[in-house]
Amino acid sequence: MNDFLVAVGLMAVLEGLLYAAAPSLMRKGIRQMLEASDVWLRTGGIAAMAVGVAVIWAVRGG
């Protein structure tokens, strides 16, 4: 549970950093996501999850 909370906190820090460093770029990205198809968003989400699992597996010594 501790690792989960650390991961959620780190995710919030990274997302906040993106909004603080490049708000116009984030706004542009959100607009593009709103216009994207469900298939494209689903594929991107699955790819992001796969990369995340691979990173966790590599770090934890899978």
CHARMM internal coordinates of N, CA and C (Angstrom, degrees):
IC EDIT
DIST 1 N 1 CA 1.4497
DIST 1 CA 1 C 1.5283
ANGL 1 N 1 CA 1 C 110.41
DIST 1 C 2 N 1.3271
ANGL 1 CA 1 C 2 N 116.11
DIHE 1 N 1 CA 1 C 2 N -36.88
DIST 2 N 2 CA 1.4549
ANGL 1 C 2 N 2 CA 120.41
DIHE 1 CA 1 C 2 N 2 CA 179.26
DIST 2 CA 2 C 1.5301
ANGL 2 N 2 CA 2 C 110.88
DIHE 1 C 2 N 2 CA 2 C -61.78
DIST 2 C 3 N 1.3311
ANGL 2 CA 2 C 3 N 116.92
DIHE 2 N 2 CA 2 C 3 N -44.92
DIST 3 N 3 CA 1.4674
ANGL 2 C 3 N 3 CA 120.67
DIHE 2 CA 2 C 3 N 3 CA 178.62
DIST 3 CA 3 C 1.5219
ANGL 3 N 3 CA 3 C 111.20
DIHE 2 C 3 N 3 CA 3 C -61.62
DIST 3 C 4 N 1.3154
ANGL 3 CA 3 C 4 N 116.90
DIHE 3 N 3 CA 3 C 4 N -38.09
DIST 4 N 4 CA 1.4654
ANGL 3 C 4 N 4 CA 120.89
DIHE 3 CA 3 C 4 N 4 CA 179.49
DIST 4 CA 4 C 1.5228
ANGL 4 N 4 CA 4 C 110.62
DIHE 3 C 4 N 4 CA 4 C -62.30
DIST 4 C 5 N 1.3280
ANGL 4 CA 4 C 5 N 116.66
DIHE 4 N 4 CA 4 C 5 N -45.66
DIST 5 N 5 CA 1.4626
ANGL 4 C 5 N 5 CA 120.39
DIHE 4 CA 4 C 5 N 5 CA -179.62
DIST 5 CA 5 C 1.5264
ANGL 5 N 5 CA 5 C 111.46
DIHE 4 C 5 N 5 CA 5 C -65.96
DIST 5 C 6 N 1.3193
ANGL 5 CA 5 C 6 N 117.00
DIHE 5 N 5 CA 5 C 6 N -37.41
DIST 6 N 6 CA 1.4623
ANGL 5 C 6 N 6 CA 120.44
DIHE 5 CA 5 C 6 N 6 CA 175.81
DIST 6 CA 6 C 1.5268
ANGL 6 N 6 CA 6 C 109.90
DIHE 5 C 6 N 6 CA 6 C -63.18
DIST 6 C 7 N 1.3310
ANGL 6 CA 6 C 7 N 117.09
DIHE 6 N 6 CA 6 C 7 N -42.14
DIST 7 N 7 CA 1.4668
ANGL 6 C 7 N 7 CA 121.08
DIHE 6 CA 6 C 7 N 7 CA 179.10
DIST 7 CA 7 C 1.5238
ANGL 7 N 7 CA 7 C 111.43
DIHE 6 C 7 N 7 CA 7 C -63.48
DIST 7 C 8 N 1.3198
ANGL 7 CA 7 C 8 N 117.51
DIHE 7 N 7 CA 7 C 8 N -42.29
DIST 8 N 8 CA 1.4688
ANGL 7 C 8 N 8 CA 121.17
DIHE 7 CA 7 C 8 N 8 CA 178.38
DIST 8 CA 8 C 1.5292
ANGL 8 N 8 CA 8 C 109.87
DIHE 7 C 8 N 8 CA 8 C -64.20
DIST 8 C 9 N 1.3096
ANGL 8 CA 8 C 9 N 117.04
DIHE 8 N 8 CA 8 C 9 N -42.51
DIST 9 N 9 CA 1.4606
ANGL 8 C 9 N 9 CA 120.63
DIHE 8 CA 8 C 9 N 9 CA 177.85
DIST 9 CA 9 C 1.5174
ANGL 9 N 9 CA 9 C 112.36
DIHE 8 C 9 N 9 CA 9 C -62.97
DIST 9 C 10 N 1.3155
ANGL 9 CA 9 C 10 N 116.69
DIHE 9 N 9 CA 9 C 10 N -42.94
DIST 10 N 10 CA 1.4591
ANGL 9 C 10 N 10 CA 120.94
DIHE 9 CA 9 C 10 N 10 CA 178.64
DIST 10 CA 10 C 1.5215
ANGL 10 N 10 CA 10 C 111.02
DIHE 9 C 10 N 10 CA 10 C -64.33
DIST 10 C 11 N 1.3249
ANGL 10 CA 10 C 11 N 116.74
DIHE 10 N 10 CA 10 C 11 N -39.72
DIST 11 N 11 CA 1.4570
ANGL 10 C 11 N 11 CA 120.95
DIHE 10 CA 10 C 11 N 11 CA 177.33
DIST 11 CA 11 C 1.5306
ANGL 11 N 11 CA 11 C 110.35
DIHE 10 C 11 N 11 CA 11 C -60.89
DIST 11 C 12 N 1.3266
ANGL 11 CA 11 C 12 N 117.25
DIHE 11 N 11 CA 11 C 12 N -42.88
DIST 12 N 12 CA 1.4676
ANGL 11 C 12 N 12 CA 121.26
DIHE 11 CA 11 C 12 N 12 CA 179.12
DIST 12 CA 12 C 1.5271
ANGL 12 N 12 CA 12 C 111.05
DIHE 11 C 12 N 12 CA 12 C -65.05
DIST 12 C 13 N 1.3254
ANGL 12 CA 12 C 13 N 117.27
DIHE 12 N 12 CA 12 C 13 N -39.74
DIST 13 N 13 CA 1.4651
ANGL 12 C 13 N 13 CA 120.83
DIHE 12 CA 12 C 13 N 13 CA 178.17
DIST 13 CA 13 C 1.5251
ANGL 13 N 13 CA 13 C 110.37
DIHE 12 C 13 N 13 CA 13 C -62.92
DIST 13 C 14 N 1.3243
ANGL 13 CA 13 C 14 N 117.03
DIHE 13 N 13 CA 13 C 14 N -47.15
DIST 14 N 14 CA 1.4635
ANGL 13 C 14 N 14 CA 120.37
DIHE 13 CA 13 C 14 N 14 CA -178.65
DIST 14 CA 14 C 1.5209
ANGL 14 N 14 CA 14 C 111.92
DIHE 13 C 14 N 14 CA 14 C -64.97
DIST 14 C 15 N 1.3143
ANGL 14 CA 14 C 15 N 117.36
DIHE 14 N 14 CA 14 C 15 N -41.84
DIST 15 N 15 CA 1.4601
ANGL 14 C 15 N 15 CA 120.08
DIHE 14 CA 14 C 15 N 15 CA 178.68
DIST 15 CA 15 C 1.5227
ANGL 15 N 15 CA 15 C 110.45
DIHE 14 C 15 N 15 CA 15 C -66.16
DIST 15 C 16 N 1.3105
ANGL 15 CA 15 C 16 N 117.16
DIHE 15 N 15 CA 15 C 16 N -42.79
DIST 16 N 16 CA 1.4570
ANGL 15 C 16 N 16 CA 120.41
DIHE 15 CA 15 C 16 N 16 CA 177.47
DIST 16 CA 16 C 1.5158
ANGL 16 N 16 CA 16 C 112.01
DIHE 15 C 16 N 16 CA 16 C -62.26
DIST 16 C 17 N 1.3207
ANGL 16 CA 16 C 17 N 116.95
DIHE 16 N 16 CA 16 C 17 N -37.73
DIST 17 N 17 CA 1.4595
ANGL 16 C 17 N 17 CA 121.29
DIHE 16 CA 16 C 17 N 17 CA 177.48
DIST 17 CA 17 C 1.5229
ANGL 17 N 17 CA 17 C 110.91
DIHE 16 C 17 N 17 CA 17 C -61.22
DIST 17 C 18 N 1.3295
ANGL 17 CA 17 C 18 N 116.50
DIHE 17 N 17 CA 17 C 18 N -42.36
DIST 18 N 18 CA 1.4686
ANGL 17 C 18 N 18 CA 119.93
DIHE 17 CA 17 C 18 N 18 CA 178.76
DIST 18 CA 18 C 1.5174
ANGL 18 N 18 CA 18 C 111.47
DIHE 17 C 18 N 18 CA 18 C -62.58
DIST 18 C 19 N 1.3339
ANGL 18 CA 18 C 19 N 117.19
DIHE 18 N 18 CA 18 C 19 N -44.40
DIST 19 N 19 CA 1.4656
ANGL 18 C 19 N 19 CA 120.62
DIHE 18 CA 18 C 19 N 19 CA 179.40
DIST 19 CA 19 C 1.5267
ANGL 19 N 19 CA 19 C 111.24
DIHE 18 C 19 N 19 CA 19 C -66.62
DIST 19 C 20 N 1.3209
ANGL 19 CA 19 C 20 N 117.99
DIHE 19 N 19 CA 19 C 20 N -36.73
DIST 20 N 20 CA 1.4644
ANGL 19 C 20 N 20 CA 121.19
DIHE 19 CA 19 C 20 N 20 CA -179.47
DIST 20 CA 20 C 1.5277
ANGL 20 N 20 CA 20 C 111.59
DIHE 19 C 20 N 20 CA 20 C -73.38
DIST 20 C 21 N 1.3174
ANGL 20 CA 20 C 21 N 117.08
DIHE 20 N 20 CA 20 C 21 N -38.78
DIST 21 N 21 CA 1.4621
ANGL 20 C 21 N 21 CA 121.07
DIHE 20 CA 20 C 21 N 21 CA -175.41
DIST 21 CA 21 C 1.5256
ANGL 21 N 21 CA 21 C 113.09
DIHE 20 C 21 N 21 CA 21 C -80.47
DIST 21 C 22 N 1.3228
ANGL 21 CA 21 C 22 N 117.57
DIHE 21 N 21 CA 21 C 22 N -34.50
DIST 22 N 22 CA 1.4680
ANGL 21 C 22 N 22 CA 120.42
DIHE 21 CA 21 C 22 N 22 CA -174.59
DIST 22 CA 22 C 1.5259
ANGL 22 N 22 CA 22 C 111.03
DIHE 21 C 22 N 22 CA 22 C -144.45
DIST 22 C 23 N 1.3247
ANGL 22 CA 22 C 23 N 117.98
DIHE 22 N 22 CA 22 C 23 N 67.63
DIST 23 N 23 CA 1.4663
ANGL 22 C 23 N 23 CA 119.56
DIHE 22 CA 22 C 23 N 23 CA -176.62
DIST 23 CA 23 C 1.5300
ANGL 23 N 23 CA 23 C 113.76
DIHE 22 C 23 N 23 CA 23 C -61.86
DIST 23 C 24 N 1.3299
ANGL 23 CA 23 C 24 N 117.48
DIHE 23 N 23 CA 23 C 24 N -37.78
DIST 24 N 24 CA 1.4686
ANGL 23 C 24 N 24 CA 118.65
DIHE 23 CA 23 C 24 N 24 CA -179.51
DIST 24 CA 24 C 1.5250
ANGL 24 N 24 CA 24 C 111.00
DIHE 23 C 24 N 24 CA 24 C -68.86
DIST 24 C 25 N 1.3194
ANGL 24 CA 24 C 25 N 117.14
DIHE 24 N 24 CA 24 C 25 N -36.45
DIST 25 N 25 CA 1.4656
ANGL 24 C 25 N 25 CA 120.41
DIHE 24 CA 24 C 25 N 25 CA 177.41
DIST 25 CA 25 C 1.5242
ANGL 25 N 25 CA 25 C 110.83
DIHE 24 C 25 N 25 CA 25 C -66.55
DIST 25 C 26 N 1.3259
ANGL 25 CA 25 C 26 N 117.02
DIHE 25 N 25 CA 25 C 26 N -40.17
DIST 26 N 26 CA 1.4618
ANGL 25 C 26 N 26 CA 120.35
DIHE 25 CA 25 C 26 N 26 CA 177.76
DIST 26 CA 26 C 1.5240
ANGL 26 N 26 CA 26 C 110.79
DIHE 25 C 26 N 26 CA 26 C -65.03
DIST 26 C 27 N 1.3302
ANGL 26 CA 26 C 27 N 116.97
DIHE 26 N 26 CA 26 C 27 N -40.87
DIST 27 N 27 CA 1.4632
ANGL 26 C 27 N 27 CA 121.20
DIHE 26 CA 26 C 27 N 27 CA 178.44
DIST 27 CA 27 C 1.5341
ANGL 27 N 27 CA 27 C 110.09
DIHE 26 C 27 N 27 CA 27 C -61.81
DIST 27 C 28 N 1.3294
ANGL 27 CA 27 C 28 N 116.29
DIHE 27 N 27 CA 27 C 28 N -41.80
DIST 28 N 28 CA 1.4693
ANGL 27 C 28 N 28 CA 121.07
DIHE 27 CA 27 C 28 N 28 CA 177.97
DIST 28 CA 28 C 1.5293
ANGL 28 N 28 CA 28 C 110.37
DIHE 27 C 28 N 28 CA 28 C -63.29
DIST 28 C 29 N 1.3215
ANGL 28 CA 28 C 29 N 116.75
DIHE 28 N 28 CA 28 C 29 N -42.70
DIST 29 N 29 CA 1.4597
ANGL 28 C 29 N 29 CA 120.73
DIHE 28 CA 28 C 29 N 29 CA 179.04
DIST 29 CA 29 C 1.5180
ANGL 29 N 29 CA 29 C 112.51
DIHE 28 C 29 N 29 CA 29 C -63.49
DIST 29 C 30 N 1.3250
ANGL 29 CA 29 C 30 N 116.65
DIHE 29 N 29 CA 29 C 30 N -39.20
DIST 30 N 30 CA 1.4677
ANGL 29 C 30 N 30 CA 120.57
DIHE 29 CA 29 C 30 N 30 CA 178.73
DIST 30 CA 30 C 1.5198
ANGL 30 N 30 CA 30 C 110.09
DIHE 29 C 30 N 30 CA 30 C -65.08
DIST 30 C 31 N 1.3404
ANGL 30 CA 30 C 31 N 116.55
DIHE 30 N 30 CA 30 C 31 N -41.79
DIST 31 N 31 CA 1.4739
ANGL 30 C 31 N 31 CA 119.61
DIHE 30 CA 30 C 31 N 31 CA 177.53
DIST 31 CA 31 C 1.5213
ANGL 31 N 31 CA 31 C 110.93
DIHE 30 C 31 N 31 CA 31 C -60.11
DIST 31 C 32 N 1.3281
ANGL 31 CA 31 C 32 N 116.79
DIHE 31 N 31 CA 31 C 32 N -42.63
DIST 32 N 32 CA 1.4617
ANGL 31 C 32 N 32 CA 120.58
DIHE 31 CA 31 C 32 N 32 CA 179.69
DIST 32 CA 32 C 1.5249
ANGL 32 N 32 CA 32 C 110.95
DIHE 31 C 32 N 32 CA 32 C -64.70
DIST 32 C 33 N 1.3183
ANGL 32 CA 32 C 33 N 117.25
DIHE 32 N 32 CA 32 C 33 N -38.43
DIST 33 N 33 CA 1.4615
ANGL 32 C 33 N 33 CA 120.16
DIHE 32 CA 32 C 33 N 33 CA 178.93
DIST 33 CA 33 C 1.5212
ANGL 33 N 33 CA 33 C 111.42
DIHE 32 C 33 N 33 CA 33 C -66.24
DIST 33 C 34 N 1.3380
ANGL 33 CA 33 C 34 N 116.82
DIHE 33 N 33 CA 33 C 34 N -36.89
DIST 34 N 34 CA 1.4630
ANGL 33 C 34 N 34 CA 120.23
DIHE 33 CA 33 C 34 N 34 CA 178.71
DIST 34 CA 34 C 1.5227
ANGL 34 N 34 CA 34 C 111.70
DIHE 33 C 34 N 34 CA 34 C -64.43
DIST 34 C 35 N 1.3290
ANGL 34 CA 34 C 35 N 116.86
DIHE 34 N 34 CA 34 C 35 N -29.17
DIST 35 N 35 CA 1.4574
ANGL 34 C 35 N 35 CA 121.43
DIHE 34 CA 34 C 35 N 35 CA -179.03
DIST 35 CA 35 C 1.5258
ANGL 35 N 35 CA 35 C 112.89
DIHE 34 C 35 N 35 CA 35 C -90.33
DIST 35 C 36 N 1.3191
ANGL 35 CA 35 C 36 N 117.82
DIHE 35 N 35 CA 35 C 36 N -11.57
DIST 36 N 36 CA 1.4647
ANGL 35 C 36 N 36 CA 121.70
DIHE 35 CA 35 C 36 N 36 CA -176.59
DIST 36 CA 36 C 1.5232
ANGL 36 N 36 CA 36 C 110.79
DIHE 35 C 36 N 36 CA 36 C -75.14
DIST 36 C 37 N 1.3203
ANGL 36 CA 36 C 37 N 115.13
DIHE 36 N 36 CA 36 C 37 N 154.01
DIST 37 N 37 CA 1.4667
ANGL 36 C 37 N 37 CA 120.19
DIHE 36 CA 36 C 37 N 37 CA 178.91
DIST 37 CA 37 C 1.5267
ANGL 37 N 37 CA 37 C 110.34
DIHE 36 C 37 N 37 CA 37 C -75.20
DIST 37 C 38 N 1.3243
ANGL 37 CA 37 C 38 N 115.12
DIHE 37 N 37 CA 37 C 38 N 160.51
DIST 38 N 38 CA 1.4671
ANGL 37 C 38 N 38 CA 120.41
DIHE 37 CA 37 C 38 N 38 CA 177.74
DIST 38 CA 38 C 1.5222
ANGL 38 N 38 CA 38 C 111.11
DIHE 37 C 38 N 38 CA 38 C -60.97
DIST 38 C 39 N 1.3188
ANGL 38 CA 38 C 39 N 116.73
DIHE 38 N 38 CA 38 C 39 N -38.26
DIST 39 N 39 CA 1.4683
ANGL 38 C 39 N 39 CA 120.62
DIHE 38 CA 38 C 39 N 39 CA -178.87
DIST 39 CA 39 C 1.5288
ANGL 39 N 39 CA 39 C 110.06
DIHE 38 C 39 N 39 CA 39 C -63.00
DIST 39 C 40 N 1.3320
ANGL 39 CA 39 C 40 N 116.61
DIHE 39 N 39 CA 39 C 40 N -44.09
DIST 40 N 40 CA 1.4614
ANGL 39 C 40 N 40 CA 120.65
DIHE 39 CA 39 C 40 N 40 CA -179.77
DIST 40 CA 40 C 1.5224
ANGL 40 N 40 CA 40 C 110.66
DIHE 39 C 40 N 40 CA 40 C -63.40
DIST 40 C 41 N 1.3286
ANGL 40 CA 40 C 41 N 116.95
DIHE 40 N 40 CA 40 C 41 N -45.32
DIST 41 N 41 CA 1.4670
ANGL 40 C 41 N 41 CA 120.63
DIHE 40 CA 40 C 41 N 41 CA 179.37
DIST 41 CA 41 C 1.5238
ANGL 41 N 41 CA 41 C 111.58
DIHE 40 C 41 N 41 CA 41 C -64.27
DIST 41 C 42 N 1.3252
ANGL 41 CA 41 C 42 N 116.63
DIHE 41 N 41 CA 41 C 42 N -41.67
DIST 42 N 42 CA 1.4649
ANGL 41 C 42 N 42 CA 120.43
DIHE 41 CA 41 C 42 N 42 CA 179.66
DIST 42 CA 42 C 1.5292
ANGL 42 N 42 CA 42 C 110.15
DIHE 41 C 42 N 42 CA 42 C -63.89
DIST 42 C 43 N 1.3292
ANGL 42 CA 42 C 43 N 116.86
DIHE 42 N 42 CA 42 C 43 N -43.74
DIST 43 N 43 CA 1.4606
ANGL 42 C 43 N 43 CA 121.10
DIHE 42 CA 42 C 43 N 43 CA 179.42
DIST 43 CA 43 C 1.5292
ANGL 43 N 43 CA 43 C 110.75
DIHE 42 C 43 N 43 CA 43 C -62.66
DIST 43 C 44 N 1.3218
ANGL 43 CA 43 C 44 N 116.33
DIHE 43 N 43 CA 43 C 44 N -43.62
DIST 44 N 44 CA 1.4636
ANGL 43 C 44 N 44 CA 119.97
DIHE 43 CA 43 C 44 N 44 CA 177.49
DIST 44 CA 44 C 1.5174
ANGL 44 N 44 CA 44 C 112.17
DIHE 43 C 44 N 44 CA 44 C -63.01
DIST 44 C 45 N 1.3305
ANGL 44 CA 44 C 45 N 116.64
DIHE 44 N 44 CA 44 C 45 N -39.68
DIST 45 N 45 CA 1.4591
ANGL 44 C 45 N 45 CA 120.88
DIHE 44 CA 44 C 45 N 45 CA 178.00
DIST 45 CA 45 C 1.5167
ANGL 45 N 45 CA 45 C 112.40
DIHE 44 C 45 N 45 CA 45 C -64.35
DIST 45 C 46 N 1.3220
ANGL 45 CA 45 C 46 N 116.00
DIHE 45 N 45 CA 45 C 46 N -42.85
DIST 46 N 46 CA 1.4682
ANGL 45 C 46 N 46 CA 120.27
DIHE 45 CA 45 C 46 N 46 CA 178.70
DIST 46 CA 46 C 1.5252
ANGL 46 N 46 CA 46 C 110.28
DIHE 45 C 46 N 46 CA 46 C -65.00
DIST 46 C 47 N 1.3356
ANGL 46 CA 46 C 47 N 116.73
DIHE 46 N 46 CA 46 C 47 N -41.52
DIST 47 N 47 CA 1.4663
ANGL 46 C 47 N 47 CA 120.18
DIHE 46 CA 46 C 47 N 47 CA 178.35
DIST 47 CA 47 C 1.5281
ANGL 47 N 47 CA 47 C 110.72
DIHE 46 C 47 N 47 CA 47 C -63.10
DIST 47 C 48 N 1.3330
ANGL 47 CA 47 C 48 N 117.40
DIHE 47 N 47 CA 47 C 48 N -42.59
DIST 48 N 48 CA 1.4665
ANGL 47 C 48 N 48 CA 120.82
DIHE 47 CA 47 C 48 N 48 CA 178.80
DIST 48 CA 48 C 1.5251
ANGL 48 N 48 CA 48 C 111.04
DIHE 47 C 48 N 48 CA 48 C -63.02
DIST 48 C 49 N 1.3343
ANGL 48 CA 48 C 49 N 116.75
DIHE 48 N 48 CA 48 C 49 N -41.01
DIST 49 N 49 CA 1.4686
ANGL 48 C 49 N 49 CA 119.78
DIHE 48 CA 48 C 49 N 49 CA 177.76
DIST 49 CA 49 C 1.5198
ANGL 49 N 49 CA 49 C 110.67
DIHE 48 C 49 N 49 CA 49 C -63.49
DIST 49 C 50 N 1.3316
ANGL 49 CA 49 C 50 N 117.41
DIHE 49 N 49 CA 49 C 50 N -41.48
DIST 50 N 50 CA 1.4616
ANGL 49 C 50 N 50 CA 121.04
DIHE 49 CA 49 C 50 N 50 CA -179.67
DIST 50 CA 50 C 1.5269
ANGL 50 N 50 CA 50 C 110.89
DIHE 49 C 50 N 50 CA 50 C -63.00
DIST 50 C 51 N 1.3202
ANGL 50 CA 50 C 51 N 116.53
DIHE 50 N 50 CA 50 C 51 N -43.13
DIST 51 N 51 CA 1.4656
ANGL 50 C 51 N 51 CA 120.01
DIHE 50 CA 50 C 51 N 51 CA 177.79
DIST 51 CA 51 C 1.5287
ANGL 51 N 51 CA 51 C 109.97
DIHE 50 C 51 N 51 CA 51 C -63.73
DIST 51 C 52 N 1.3184
ANGL 51 CA 51 C 52 N 117.20
DIHE 51 N 51 CA 51 C 52 N -43.10
DIST 52 N 52 CA 1.4579
ANGL 51 C 52 N 52 CA 120.88
DIHE 51 CA 51 C 52 N 52 CA 178.70
DIST 52 CA 52 C 1.5174
ANGL 52 N 52 CA 52 C 112.57
DIHE 51 C 52 N 52 CA 52 C -60.71
DIST 52 C 53 N 1.3180
ANGL 52 CA 52 C 53 N 116.78
DIHE 52 N 52 CA 52 C 53 N -44.66
DIST 53 N 53 CA 1.4681
ANGL 52 C 53 N 53 CA 120.83
DIHE 52 CA 52 C 53 N 53 CA 178.15
DIST 53 CA 53 C 1.5229
ANGL 53 N 53 CA 53 C 110.21
DIHE 52 C 53 N 53 CA 53 C -63.27
DIST 53 C 54 N 1.3291
ANGL 53 CA 53 C 54 N 117.41
DIHE 53 N 53 CA 53 C 54 N -41.08
DIST 54 N 54 CA 1.4664
ANGL 53 C 54 N 54 CA 120.80
DIHE 53 CA 53 C 54 N 54 CA 179.42
DIST 54 CA 54 C 1.5265
ANGL 54 N 54 CA 54 C 111.12
DIHE 53 C 54 N 54 CA 54 C -63.43
DIST 54 C 55 N 1.3185
ANGL 54 CA 54 C 55 N 116.92
DIHE 54 N 54 CA 54 C 55 N -41.25
DIST 55 N 55 CA 1.4692
ANGL 54 C 55 N 55 CA 120.25
DIHE 54 CA 54 C 55 N 55 CA 178.79
DIST 55 CA 55 C 1.5239
ANGL 55 N 55 CA 55 C 110.34
DIHE 54 C 55 N 55 CA 55 C -64.88
DIST 55 C 56 N 1.3197
ANGL 55 CA 55 C 56 N 117.00
DIHE 55 N 55 CA 55 C 56 N -46.16
DIST 56 N 56 CA 1.4681
ANGL 55 C 56 N 56 CA 120.57
DIHE 55 CA 55 C 56 N 56 CA 178.85
DIST 56 CA 56 C 1.5211
ANGL 56 N 56 CA 56 C 110.35
DIHE 55 C 56 N 56 CA 56 C -61.28
DIST 56 C 57 N 1.3131
ANGL 56 CA 56 C 57 N 116.68
DIHE 56 N 56 CA 56 C 57 N -43.93
DIST 57 N 57 CA 1.4648
ANGL 56 C 57 N 57 CA 121.25
DIHE 56 CA 56 C 57 N 57 CA 179.87
DIST 57 CA 57 C 1.5287
ANGL 57 N 57 CA 57 C 110.48
DIHE 56 C 57 N 57 CA 57 C -61.22
DIST 57 C 58 N 1.3444
ANGL 57 CA 57 C 58 N 116.33
DIHE 57 N 57 CA 57 C 58 N -43.34
DIST 58 N 58 CA 1.4635
ANGL 57 C 58 N 58 CA 120.13
DIHE 57 CA 57 C 58 N 58 CA -179.16
DIST 58 CA 58 C 1.5306
ANGL 58 N 58 CA 58 C 111.28
DIHE 57 C 58 N 58 CA 58 C -66.91
DIST 58 C 59 N 1.3272
ANGL 58 CA 58 C 59 N 117.14
DIHE 58 N 58 CA 58 C 59 N -40.95
DIST 59 N 59 CA 1.4625
ANGL 58 C 59 N 59 CA 120.85
DIHE 58 CA 58 C 59 N 59 CA -177.78
DIST 59 CA 59 C 1.5233
ANGL 59 N 59 CA 59 C 111.21
DIHE 58 C 59 N 59 CA 59 C -71.49
DIST 59 C 60 N 1.3120
ANGL 59 CA 59 C 60 N 116.62
DIHE 59 N 59 CA 59 C 60 N -40.91
DIST 60 N 60 CA 1.4699
ANGL 59 C 60 N 60 CA 121.01
DIHE 59 CA 59 C 60 N 60 CA -177.68
DIST 60 CA 60 C 1.5203
ANGL 60 N 60 CA 60 C 112.58
DIHE 59 C 60 N 60 CA 60 C -81.00
DIST 60 C 61 N 1.3162
ANGL 60 CA 60 C 61 N 117.67
DIHE 60 N 60 CA 60 C 61 N -5.42
DIST 61 N 61 CA 1.4555
ANGL 60 C 61 N 61 CA 120.78
DIHE 60 CA 60 C 61 N 61 CA 175.98
DIST 61 CA 61 C 1.5087
ANGL 61 N 61 CA 61 C 114.29
DIHE 60 C 61 N 61 CA 61 C 83.48
DIST 61 C 62 N 1.3324
ANGL 61 CA 61 C 62 N 116.10
DIHE 61 N 61 CA 61 C 62 N 24.13
DIST 62 N 62 CA 1.4420
ANGL 61 C 62 N 62 CA 127.65
DIHE 61 CA 61 C 62 N 62 CA 179.07
DIST 62 CA 62 C 1.4419
ANGL 62 N 62 CA 62 C 117.68
DIHE 61 C 62 N 62 CA 62 C -7.71
END
COOR INIT
IC SEED 1 N 1 CA 1 C
IC BUILD
